[in-house]
Amino acid sequence: MNNFLKKKFEFKNGIFSFDIIDEKTKKVTEFYNEKPFPNYKDNDNKQTILNKGDKNILANQFKKFIGYKKNVLEVGCGTGQLSNYFAIGTNNNIVGLDPTMASLNLAKEFANNNKITNIQFVNADIFDDVLNDDSFHFIWTNGVLHHTKDPYGAFEILIKSLKKNGYVLVGLYNKFGRIRTILRRYIFKIFGRKIIEKIDPTLRNLKLDENEKVAWIRDQYIHPLESLHTFDEVLKWFKIHNIEFVSSIPSSDFDYDYEDIFEKKSQGTFFSRILNQFLMIFNSFGADGGLFVLIGRKK
Ligand SMILES: C[S@@+](CC[C@H](N)C(=O)[O-])C[C@H]1O[C@@H](n2cnc3c(N)ncnc32)[C@H](O)[C@@H]1O
C-alpha cells in the first residue's frame, strides 16, 4: 500500500520512521523499549501466531470480517503480533503504527522471518498526525489510547484516516472494570511480585513464560501513563465524528451476544451501560484488566 503517509519520513530497517518529540510519548516509549509488549516466545512462527489469533474471539472475528483486499490500520501495534496475524494468509494491506522502535523492530523481524510481505510498520506518535485521510477500511486500536496524554485527541486524529463506511474498534480500560486491577496494584506496591502471581488471574491461569509474565506485570502494575474511560465517553466521541455504534464488549444492552461483533446491536440506555460496566468488577472482563471494546462504523 503506497500513499498512506502525508509527512516526510526516514526509512530505518524497513520501517517508516518519524522523530518522537512529545515528552509524554517519549516516557511511554522508554517504558516499552525496555520490555517490548506483547513479547514473542522463542519458538513463535506463522502457525503459533495464527493459532493464538484464532483463539482470540475478537481478533478472529475481526480478521474474518475484513475479507480481502482491504487496508487495515493497527494503532499502537506494539510488537505487531496482531498486525502480523491480520496479514497472514490474506491479500489485505496491513499497517502497524507505534512510537516504540524496539517493539516495531521485533514486529518487522517476525514479518521478515516469516515472509509476510503485505504489512508495513510506521514508527510514529499518533499525535504527529502522519497518516493520510480516508485511507483505511478498518482501524483497530486496543489497549493503546489510555496510555496517551489525550485519548480523545488521539481518537480524533486516527478517525480521520478511516474511510466512509469503514469500521473502527477501540479498546480502553474501564473506570469500573479496572477497579480490581487498581486494588491489585496497591497490593503489588506493598507486597511485590510473589503475591501478585497468586492473585492475578492472567498470571495464574495462563501458561506464560518468564518474559511474558514480566511484560504483563509491568503493563498492568507499573505503567507510567494510564487513564480510565466509560462507554458513554466513547459514544460521545463516536457521535462527534459521525460514527454509528455497532456493538460493544461487554454488551451495552442486556443481550450479551458476542457471536457476531459486526452485527448491529442495541446501545441500550445509560442505566444498562452503567450496570454492565459495574458488573465488570465481578466478571471475567474485570478480572483480566478491565478492558472494554466499542465498534463503530463511519457514516
Ligand atoms: C499495552 S500496549 C498494547 C499493544 C497492542 N495493541 C496489544 O494489544 O498487545 C500499548 C501500546 O501503545 C503504544 N502507544 C503509546 N503511546 C502511543 C502514541 N502516542 N501513539 C501510538 N501508539 C502509542 C505503545 O508504544 C504500546 O506499544
The ligand as a Gaussian input file, in Angstrom:
#p B3LYP/6-31G(d) Opt

LIG

0 1
 C       -0.352000      -2.062000      26.128000
 S        0.499000      -1.856000      24.642000
 C       -0.680000      -2.598000      23.550000
 C       -0.038000      -3.259000      22.383000
 C       -1.041000      -3.971000      21.473000
 N       -2.036000      -3.071000      20.968000
 C       -1.690000      -5.132000      22.200000
 O       -2.897000      -5.097000      22.394000
 O       -0.988000      -6.059000      22.560000
 C        0.288000      -0.136000      24.281000
 C        0.978000       0.320000      23.003000
 O        0.574000       1.674000      22.724000
 C        1.655000       2.325000      22.141000
 N        1.481000       3.780000      22.270000
 C        1.646000       4.522000      23.393000
 N        1.514000       5.829000      23.128000
 C        1.235000       5.931000      21.800000
 C        1.011000       7.033000      20.918000
 N        1.082000       8.282000      21.369000
 N        0.763000       6.775000      19.616000
 C        0.685000       5.492000      19.172000
 N        0.900000       4.404000      19.964000
 C        1.182000       4.622000      21.258000
 C        2.843000       1.815000      22.942000
 O        4.074000       2.030000      22.307000
 C        2.486000       0.339000      23.098000
 O        3.049000      -0.446000      22.085000

